[in-house]
Each structure stands twice: as structure tokens, then as C-alpha cells.
Amino acid sequence: MATKLFNYYPDSGGAIPLKNNEQKNSTSTTPNEELILLALQDKELYGLQIVQSIKDASGGRKKLRIGSLYPTLHSLEEKGLVQSQWGDECPQERKGARRRYYSLTQSGEATLADIQGFRENLLNWQPV
């Protein structure tokens, strides 16, 4: 699958397509996508764990609804930022639906680093 390449420019709505001679840095992301990327940093989680991690880390101030979680995860997979695999739990070990686990790809890690780098630069920016 061909992935369209972008640079991260938050003032332009998130991203501008790369020109032929520009370096691949990151992909356009929405605020919910950024939350999920942060939740998955150095972790492999299933859907409800992602929701719970965001809620717990924000002290309940940020909540990602199940209705938007899976479309957002699907979008991240299409962009090549997240990969998923079915869990190998035996049906006897748990009740309910089989779990699908999500983790960052190398592109996802690079995109998250780019977003965090931008935020750090903005926090440290001083007027001239």
C-alpha cells in the first residue's frame, strides 16, 4: 500500500504534502490520533486499555469514546503509523470478544517524535 508523505505543520490544519526533494518526517494526525500514539508509545495495548490509559493519565479530563476509538485506530493503520494483531488468549482464559492488540510502527514512532519535537520547540521558543 502506498502511503502519502506529509510534514507536520499544525498551523495549516496538520499537514502539507511533501515535495519531491523534502525528507519524509511524519503524517497528518488528528488530536485523537495523537492521544492514541502517545498511549501506545513503548507499549502494546488492546482497545479498552487505550481508552483507560488516556482516561487515567489525564485524571479523567480526556476521554476517548469507543465509537471513535476503532475508526481512529483504523485510520492510523491505513497511514502506517499503527500495526495490530489478534491476541493469542485461549477462550477459556477470558470471556467476551477476542482482543486485538495495537502498537506503533517505525513510522508511528517517527511521527510521534516529530509531534513531541514540535511541542518542545514551541515551549522553548523565545521572541527575538
Disulfide bonds with the S-S distance in Angstrom:
none
